[in-house]
Structures are given as C-alpha cells and as structure tokens.
C-alpha cells in the first residue's frame, strides 16, 4: 500500500465489466470530487490518499481460474451447440478408439498423479508393455525340448493294392506264402548339444529385458512432454491472474481519469486511452484461455483420458522449485541408472552371448529314434513276433564349416556394433545432461532477475505514477506506460517461472529421474 497525508475510510472497488461503468463512475466521481474539492482553498493541504490493494496470492497456482467455452446467449442455437460440444463425455458419444471408459480418474491432479495416469493408461506405453510380455513368453518356448516325431511305416504291399494295409501278408495264388512285410512304428526325439538351448533362451530373456528398459526410456520421454504441458498450463493460469489484476488496475486508472475530467483537471482522451488499454488487456485473456484449453486437452490425451474430460491442475510454483543436484551428481546418476544406458548394456550382453552361441554351432546335435517292427500289416491281427530297434543320429556340420564360420563372424560384428552403440549412447546421455543443466541455469538466472529486480521496480514505478496522477499531477502517459510495463513483466515472470520448471523437469528426466 502507498499512504499519503490523509487516509480515507472508503476503498475504490474496480470491476472489469464495461456494461456497469456508468453507475460506478458516478460513485467514484462523488468520491474523487470530495478529494479534489479540498484543493480550491489556497491554505488547505492537498490530500494524497491512494490505497492500492494487490493480491498477495498471485504466485500460488492452487486455485486456477475457470475457463468458459460457452458462447454468449444472444443466439440460442449457437449456445446450445456450444453446450453440446463441451458437455460431459458419456458412453453414447465416446469414440470406439478409446478403450477406457470416460469419464475416468479424478478431475483434480498434480504432476505426480498425472505421471501415474501416464504410466497406467498411455496407449503407447501399454503397447510397449505388451511387446515386453510377448518377448518374455518366447523364453520358455526356446528353452523347451524339441517336439518328438512319431512315424508309421508299412512296406511290401502287392501290385495294384497300394493301401492293402491288413492283407499285405495274406497268401495269394501268385504268392502262396504271402509277401514279406516289415511294418514299423517309430518315435524320434532330436536333442541339441548341451548348453545351446539354455544359452539361446538366456539371450532371448536379455533382449526382453532390454525391451523393458527401452519402454522405461519412452516413459521418461513422454513424462518430460507431460511436464512441459503441465507447467505451460500453470503459466497460462498465472497469466490469466495477471491480466485480471491488470484489468482492475486499469479500471482504477479509468475512474480517476473520469473524475479528473469531470473536475476539468484532465482531458477526456485520457479516459479513452485507459478504456482502450483495459479492452486490450481483456482481449489478451481470450488468447490465454485458448492456450490453456489446448494444453488441458493435450494433457488429457497424453494420460489416456478423453480430450473433453474436465481437468483441473493443482500445483504451486514455489514448492515445485526444489533444489537440483549438482552437474557431477546428475552425470554419475545418468551413467549408472538411466534406462537407455541400461538397455544398451543389455543389448551388448546379448550380443556377447550371441557370439558364444554362434561358436557352439560347430558342435553336433543329436537325434534318438526308437522303432518297433512286426511282420504284419499295421491294422491287421497280430500274426508275427515284434522286435525293436534303437537308432542314434549325429547331426554334424559339413561343407568345411562355411555356414558356422560366417555365423560366428556375423555375431562378432553384431557385438562390435553393440559396443560402439553403447559408447555412443553413453556420450549422448552425458551431453544431454550437460545441455539440459546449462538451460536450467539460464532459466533460473532469468527468473531470479525478473522476480528480484524488474518486477519490483515496475511495481514501484506504477505506484508512484498512480499516486502522482491521483494528486492532480500530470503524467497520465507515464502512468499508463508504467502499468503496461508492469503487466508485461508480470507475464514474463510467469513464463520465466514456467520455463524454469520445464527446464528442471527436463534436466531430471534427462538424467533418468522422475521430476518429483
């Protein structure tokens, strides 16, 4: 507050409703007239009583303004259409592409709740989880024994009777003693050389874990995008508060200008200029409301909700500005815990195991076959003795190990590529952490400079200009300029704080941390 020599017990109440300015102008007219009426006698003191009441909670973003998307009621059909567009989502108007029912989840969320919704309901993360589970399902398949082969053999069938299954040994005029037949039932079981299957299943399991680490990297990337949208929406809410306070300040200036014009102490153009500046501030609110609405729709879509669901963001800028670890701590954490580096390390491990598996291709595989023979048809009565046979097959690599040699070379080159990719990925992560930290430091310096120097200076200039102009002084243009600069710097401070929080979230995500 700025206090002069004389204090009044009344307050100037400023409203941003142009349709009611006449009544309040008369009220302010009588009040200011009583102030300037005391300036007529020469031996009386000139009062200098101006009360400027600011909203001290303007930095707290826990109560966001309500964004109204319903048009004016001057046209009933248009209002009905707008109401239908922004009505709550029900099952009847939910597109089929949304697998989750709408509405879902709480209407008020902070950043931590939004990240939880992102982890559970984002379709891209759900797809990656299913891919990981699919890759894990291949591990027991690879480790399982090979399927056995069952064979049925019959031979010695007479001419013109290819399917004489039961009568192959029956005597005929041409063959009184029958036809010799060896019919058999065999079971074959292939075996790989010991260690091949376990090593192959281990490689598949390692690749599946690498896929899970890649999904965690995608989760962090989507979370960084979500944090950016979240703090952008909070900045839009703060800008709406700044613009509303600017409208109130301009209403106060407009009332003072009108009162001075009534007392022939100012030109009517000053009142018009204040009115134009107030309308410009009100017009800026429309753009900010549109930006806030778009940001909320993007957040809803990103966390797997319907874009038209109602969402209220809860957050406090000052509480969110936590202390950030040093650059060396972040680099060490990124090199040990970042999921992208974990994924590349697992891929390198799988490539090394692939070389070992390729070298095992030089070792032979086996096959065991058990057979039972009988001199009868396979579907005839038992008319002969049965005997059995056991066969052991050895599957050896031939043709001078050409296929095996190039298989080992291929596996070794895959390992070399994985090693180079791991080194490159580590360098990129460290570079990204350094770049994000530099951006964070720059955003922090800019926000501190605006908050500690420029905004207080602009606020002091506005209060001094308002005091001088209210005490029958000149300088209306200076007052209007000071108010415009104050509004611009307050908006810049809101954006700078938002940029600082975005840079902080990106820095933590780049090092592999969640930003809370």
C-alpha positions in Angstrom: 0.0 0.0 0.0 1.0 3.6 -0.6 -0.2 6.1 2.1 -0.3 9.9 1.7 -1.1 12.5 4.3 -4.8 11.9 4.7 -6.4 8.5 4.8 -9.9 7.8 3.8 -12.1 5.0 5.1 -13.5 4.0 1.7 -12.0 1.8 -0.9 -12.1 2.1 -4.7 -13.7 -1.1 -6.0 -12.7 -1.8 -9.6 -14.6 -4.1 -11.8 -13.8 -5.3 -15.3 -17.4 -5.2 -16.5 -17.8 -2.4 -19.1 -21.6 -2.6 -19.0 -21.7 -1.3 -15.4 -19.2 1.5 -15.6 -21.8 4.3 -15.5 -23.1 3.6 -12.0 -19.6 3.1 -10.6 -18.2 6.1 -12.4 -20.8 8.3 -10.6 -19.8 6.6 -7.3 -16.1 7.2 -8.0 -17.0 10.7 -9.3 -18.5 11.7 -5.9 -15.6 10.2 -4.0 -12.9 11.9 -6.1 -14.8 15.1 -6.3 -14.7 15.3 -2.5 -11.0 14.8 -2.7 -10.3 17.5 -5.3 -12.8 19.9 -3.8 -10.3 20.5 -1.0 -7.7 21.8 -3.4 -9.7 25.1 -4.0 -8.7 26.9 -0.9 -5.1 28.0 -1.0 -4.3 27.4 2.6 -5.6 23.8 2.8 -3.5 20.7 2.3 -3.7 18.7 -0.9 -4.7 15.2 0.1 -2.6 12.4 -1.2 -4.6 9.3 -0.1 -4.4 6.4 -2.6 -4.9 2.8 -1.5 -3.5 0.2 -3.9 -4.5 -3.3 -2.8 -2.7 -6.2 -4.6 -3.5 -9.9 -4.5 -0.7 -11.4 -2.4 -1.7 -14.9 -3.5 -0.9 -14.3 -7.2 2.1 -16.6 -7.1 0.1 -19.6 -5.8 -1.5 -21.6 -8.5 -3.7 -23.8 -6.4 -6.9 -22.1 -7.5 -6.9 -21.9 -11.3 -9.5 -19.7 -13.0 -12.4 -21.2 -14.7 -12.2 -21.2 -18.4 -15.6 -20.8 -20.0 -16.0 -22.2 -23.5 -19.8 -21.4 -23.8 -20.6 -18.6 -26.1 -23.0 -15.7 -25.4 -26.7 -16.4 -25.0 -27.6 -13.9 -27.7 -28.1 -16.7 -30.1 -29.9 -19.6 -28.6 -29.0 -22.3 -31.2 -25.3 -21.4 -31.1 -25.3 -21.6 -27.3 -27.0 -25.0 -27.5 -24.4 -26.2 -29.9 -21.6 -25.0 -27.7 -23.1 -26.6 -24.7 -23.3 -29.9 -26.6 -19.7 -29.6 -27.7 -18.4 -29.2 -24.2 -20.9 -31.4 -22.3 -19.5 -34.2 -20.1 -18.4 -37.3 -22.1 -20.8 -40.3 -21.9 -20.7 -43.8 -23.3 -23.0 -42.8 -26.2 -20.6 -40.2 -27.6 -17.3 -41.8 -26.8 -15.4 -42.9 -30.0 -14.6 -46.6 -30.3 -10.9 -45.9 -30.4 -11.0 -45.2 -26.6 -10.8 -48.5 -24.8 -11.1 -46.8 -21.4 -14.5 -45.5 -20.3 -15.0 -41.8 -20.0 -15.0 -40.0 -17.6 -12.3 -41.7 -15.7 -10.0 -40.7 -12.8 -10.1 -37.7 -10.6 -10.8 -34.2 -12.0 -8.1 -32.6 -10.0 -4.5 -33.8 -10.4 -1.0 -32.7 -9.6 2.1 -33.6 -11.5 2.7 -36.9 -9.6 -0.9 -38.1 -10.3 -0.5 -37.2 -14.0 2.6 -39.3 -14.2 0.8 -42.2 -12.6 -2.0 -41.9 -15.1 0.5 -41.7 -17.9 2.2 -44.9 -16.7 -1.1 -46.8 -16.4 -3.2 -45.5 -19.3 -1.0 -44.2 -22.1 -1.6 -46.4 -25.2 2.0 -46.2 -26.4 3.3 -47.4 -23.0 0.6 -50.1 -23.0 1.8 -51.3 -26.4 5.4 -51.4 -25.2 4.4 -53.4 -22.1 2.6 -55.9 -24.2 5.6 -56.2 -26.5 7.8 -56.9 -23.5 5.4 -59.6 -22.2 5.3 -61.1 -25.7 9.2 -61.2 -25.7 9.2 -62.8 -22.3 6.8 -65.5 -23.5 9.4 -66.6 -26.1 11.9 -67.6 -23.4 10.2 -70.8 -22.2 9.4 -71.7 -25.8 13.1 -71.6 -26.7 14.1 -73.5 -23.6 11.6 -76.2 -24.1 12.7 -79.6 -25.6 12.1 -80.1 -29.3 8.8 -81.9 -30.2 9.1 -85.6 -30.8 8.3 -87.2 -34.2 6.0 -90.2 -34.5 6.2 -92.3 -37.6 4.2 -95.2 -39.1 5.8 -97.3 -41.8 4.5 -100.3 -43.8 6.1 -102.0 -46.8 5.7 -105.0 -49.1 2.3 -104.1 -50.5 1.2 -106.1 -53.6 0.9 -104.7 -57.0 -2.3 -102.8 -57.7 -3.1 -102.7 -53.9 -1.2 -99.7 -52.6 -3.3 -99.5 -49.5 -3.6 -103.2 -48.6 -2.8 -102.4 -45.0 -4.3 -105.5 -43.4 -3.7 -108.1 -46.1 -0.1 -107.5 -47.1 0.9 -110.9 -45.7 -2.1 -112.9 -46.8 -1.3 -115.8 -49.2 -2.4 -115.3 -52.8 -2.3 -117.7 -55.9 0.6 -115.7 -57.1 2.3 -115.7 -53.7 1.1 -118.7 -51.7 3.4 -117.9 -48.8 2.4 -114.3 -48.7 4.5 -111.2 -49.2 7.2 -110.3 -46.7 6.4 -107.1 -44.9 8.2 -105.1 -42.3 5.8 -102.6 -40.8 7.1 -100.3 -38.1 6.1 -97.6 -35.5 8.9 -95.2 -34.7 9.4 -92.2 -32.3 12.2 -89.8 -33.0 13.4 -87.2 -30.4 16.0 -84.6 -31.5 18.4 -83.1 -29.0 20.7 -80.1 -29.3 24.2 -80.2 -27.9 24.1 -79.4 -24.2 24.1 -75.7 -23.5 22.8 -74.5 -26.8 19.1 -74.2 -25.7 19.9 -72.6 -22.3 22.2 -70.1 -23.9 19.6 -69.2 -26.6 16.9 -68.8 -24.0 19.2 -66.6 -22.0 19.8 -64.4 -25.0 16.0 -64.1 -25.6 15.5 -63.1 -21.9 18.2 -60.5 -22.1 16.7 -59.0 -25.2 13.3 -58.9 -23.5 14.8 -57.0 -20.5 16.4 -54.6 -23.0 13.0 -54.0 -24.5 11.6 -53.2 -21.0 14.4 -50.7 -20.4 13.5 -49.1 -23.8 9.9 -48.8 -22.6 11.1 -47.1 -19.5 13.1 -44.6 -21.7 9.9 -43.9 -23.6 8.0 -43.4 -20.3 10.6 -40.7 -19.3 10.3 -39.0 -22.7 6.5 -38.9 -22.5 6.8 -37.7 -18.9 9.0 -34.9 -20.0 6.4 -33.9 -22.6 3.7 -34.1 -19.9 5.7 -32.0 -17.5 6.2 -29.3 -20.2 2.4 -29.2 -20.9 1.7 -29.2 -17.2 3.9 -26.2 -16.4 2.7 -24.4 -19.6 -0.9 -24.8 -18.4 0.1 -23.4 -15.0 1.8 -20.5 -16.7 -1.4 -19.8 -18.6 -3.4 -19.8 -15.4 -0.9 -17.4 -13.9 -1.1 -15.1 -16.9 -4.9 -15.1 -16.5 -4.5 -13.9 -12.9 -2.0 -11.2 -14.1 -4.4 -10.0 -16.8 -7.3 -9.8 -14.4 -5.3 -7.8 -12.0 -4.2 -5.5 -14.8 -7.9 -5.0 -15.8 -8.6 -4.0 -12.2 -5.7 -1.5 -12.2 -6.9 0.0 -15.4 -10.4 0.3 -14.1 -8.9 2.3 -11.2 -7.0 4.5 -13.6 -10.1 4.9 -15.8 -12.2 6.0 -12.8 -9.5 8.5 -11.7 -9.2 9.9 -15.2 -13.0 10.3 -15.5 -13.2 12.1 -12.1 -10.4 14.4 -13.2 -12.1 15.1 -16.4 -15.3 16.0 -14.5 -13.3 18.4 -12.5 -11.7 19.9 -15.6 -8.3 18.6 -14.4 -7.6 16.2 -17.3 -8.5 15.7 -21.0 -11.2 13.3 -22.0 -8.7 11.4 -24.2 -7.0 10.2 -21.0 -10.2 8.4 -20.0 -10.5 6.9 -23.6 -6.9 5.7 -23.6 -7.4 4.0 -20.2 -10.5 2.4 -21.6 -8.7 1.2 -24.7 -5.8 -0.3 -22.6 -8.4 -2.1 -20.4 -10.1 -3.6 -23.5 -6.7 -4.7 -24.8 -6.0 -6.5 -21.5 -9.4 -8.2 -21.7 -8.7 -9.3 -25.3 -5.4 -10.9 -24.2 -7.4 -13.0 -21.8 -9.1 -14.7 -24.7 -5.8 -15.9 -26.2 -4.5 -17.2 -22.9 -7.8 -19.0 -22.3 -7.5 -20.7 -25.7 -3.9 -21.7 -24.9 -5.0 -23.1 -21.5 -7.8 -25.1 -23.1 -5.5 -26.6 -25.8 -2.9 -27.5 -23.1 -5.5 -29.3 -21.0 -6.8 -31.3 -24.0 -3.2 -32.4 -24.8 -2.6 -33.4 -21.2 -5.9 -35.5 -21.2 -4.9 -37.2 -24.4 -1.4 -37.9 -23.2 -2.5 -39.6 -20.0 -5.1 -41.8 -21.8 -8.2 -39.8 -20.9 -10.7 -38.4 -23.3 -9.7 -34.9 -24.5 -13.1 -33.4 -23.5 -12.9 -34.6 -19.9 -12.7 -31.9 -17.3 -9.3 -31.5 -15.8 -8.1 -29.1 -13.1 -4.4 -28.8 -12.4 -3.1 -28.4 -8.9 0.4 -27.0 -8.3 2.5 -24.4 -6.6 5.4 -22.8 -8.4 7.4 -22.0 -5.3 7.0 -25.5 -3.9 8.0 -27.1 -7.2 11.2 -25.2 -7.4 13.2 -27.7 -5.5 17.0 -27.8 -5.1 18.6 -29.6 -8.1 21.6 -31.9 -7.6 25.0 -30.7 -9.0 26.0 -31.5 -12.5 28.5 -34.2 -11.4 25.9 -35.9 -9.4 23.5 -35.9 -12.3 26.1 -37.3 -14.7 27.0 -40.1 -12.3 23.4 -41.0 -11.8 22.7 -40.9 -15.5 25.7 -43.2 -16.2 24.5 -45.8 -13.7 20.7 -45.6 -13.7 19.5 -44.2 -17.0 17.2 -46.8 -18.6 18.6 -46.0 -22.1 22.1 -47.0 -21.0 20.7 -50.0 -19.2 19.0 -51.0 -22.5 22.2 -50.6 -24.5 24.2 -52.6 -21.8 21.7 -55.4 -22.0 21.9 -55.4 -25.8 25.7 -55.6 -25.6 25.4 -58.5 -23.1 23.0 -60.3 -25.5 25.4 -59.7 -28.4 28.3 -61.2 -26.5 26.2 -64.3 -25.6 25.3 -64.4 -29.3 29.0 -64.9 -30.1 29.2 -67.8 -27.7 26.1 -69.4 -29.2 27.5 -69.0 -32.7 30.6 -70.8 -31.7 28.6 -73.6 -30.4 27.3 -74.2 -33.9 30.5 -76.2 -34.6 29.2 -78.8 -32.1 27.0 -81.6 -33.4 23.4 -82.1 -32.5 21.7 -85.5 -31.8 18.6 -87.5 -32.6 17.4 -90.6 -30.9 14.9 -92.9 -32.8 13.1 -95.8 -31.2 11.2 -98.2 -33.5 9.1 -101.4 -33.2 8.9 -103.8 -36.2 6.4 -106.6 -36.9 5.9 -108.9 -40.0 2.2 -107.9 -40.3 0.0 -105.2 -41.6 -0.3 -102.2 -39.3 -4.0 -102.7 -38.9 -4.2 -106.5 -39.0 -4.3 -109.1 -36.3 -1.0 -109.9 -34.6 0.4 -112.8 -36.8 4.1 -112.4 -36.0 6.6 -111.6 -33.4 7.7 -108.0 -32.8 11.2 -106.8 -32.5 12.6 -103.3 -31.6 15.3 -101.0 -32.8 17.2 -98.0 -31.3 18.9 -95.5 -33.5 21.2 -92.7 -32.6 21.8 -90.0 -35.2 24.6 -87.4 -35.1 23.9 -84.1 -37.0 27.3 -82.7 -37.8 28.2 -79.5 -39.6 29.6 -80.3 -43.1 30.9 -78.4 -46.1 34.1 -77.2 -44.3 32.1 -75.3 -41.6 31.2 -72.5 -44.1 27.9 -71.7 -42.5 29.3 -71.8 -39.0 32.3 -69.7 -39.8 30.2 -66.9 -41.2 27.7 -67.2 -38.4 30.5 -66.5 -35.9 31.7 -63.6 -38.0 28.2 -62.1 -38.1 27.8 -62.5 -34.3 31.1 -60.8 -33.7 30.2 -57.8 -35.9 26.9 -57.5 -34.1 28.8 -57.4 -30.8 31.2 -54.7 -32.2 28.2 -52.7 -33.3 26.6 -53.0 -29.9 29.8 -51.9 -28.2 30.0 -48.8 -30.4 26.3 -48.1 -29.9 26.7 -48.4 -26.1 29.7 -45.9 -26.1 27.8 -43.5 -28.3 24.6 -43.7 -26.2 26.6 -43.0 -23.1 28.2 -40.0 -24.7 24.9 -38.7 -25.9 23.3 -39.0 -22.4 26.2 -37.2 -20.8 26.0 -34.4 -23.4 22.2 -34.2 -23.0 22.6 -33.8 -19.2 25.2 -31.0 -19.7 23.0 -29.2 -22.2 19.9 -29.5 -20.0 21.8 -28.3 -17.0 23.0 -25.2 -18.9 19.4 -24.5 -20.0 18.3 -24.8 -16.4 20.9 -22.4 -15.1 20.0 -19.9 -17.7 16.3 -20.1 -17.0 17.0 -19.9 -13.2 19.0 -16.7 -13.7 16.4 -15.1 -15.9 13.6 -15.9 -13.4 15.5 -14.6 -10.5 16.4 -11.4 -12.3 12.7 -10.8 -13.2 11.4 -11.6 -9.7 14.0 -9.8 -7.6 14.7 -6.7 -9.7 12.5 -5.9 -12.8 9.0 -6.7 -11.4 9.6 -4.9 -8.1 10.9 -1.8 -10.0 8.0 -1.8 -12.4 5.6 -2.2 -9.4 7.2 0.8 -7.6 7.1 2.9 -10.8 3.4 2.1 -11.2 2.5 3.0 -7.6 4.4 6.3 -7.8 2.8 7.2 -11.1 -0.7 6.4 -9.7 0.0 8.5 -6.6 1.2 11.5 -8.6 -1.6 11.3 -11.1 -4.3 10.9 -8.4 -3.0 14.0 -6.6 -3.8 16.2 -9.5 -0.5 15.8 -11.1 0.3 15.3 -14.8 1.9 12.3 -16.3 -1.0 10.2 -17.5 1.1 8.7 -20.3 3.8 7.8 -17.8 1.2 6.1 -15.6 -0.2 4.1 -18.5 3.3 3.2 -19.6 4.2 2.0 -16.1 1.1 -0.1 -15.9 1.8 -1.7 -19.3 5.4 -2.4 -18.3 4.2 -3.9 -15.0 1.8 -6.2 -16.8 4.3 -7.2 -19.4 7.0 -8.0 -16.7 4.5 -10.0 -14.6 3.6 -12.1 -17.7 7.3 -12.5 -18.4 7.8 -13.7 -14.9 5.1 -16.2 -15.2 6.6 -17.5 -18.4 10.1 -17.5 -16.9 9.0 -19.5 -13.9 7.3 -21.9 -16.2 10.4 -22.2 -18.3 12.5 -22.8 -15.2 10.2 -25.6 -14.0 10.2 -27.1 -17.5 14.0 -27.0 -17.7 14.2 -28.5 -14.2 11.9 -31.4 -15.2 13.7 -32.0 -18.5 17.1 -32.0 -16.6 15.9 -34.6 -14.1 14.3 -36.7 -16.9 17.4 -36.5 -19.0 19.4 -37.9 -16.1 16.9 -40.7 -15.6 14.9 -39.3 -12.7 11.2 -38.5 -12.3 10.8 -34.8 -11.7 9.1 -35.1 -8.2 
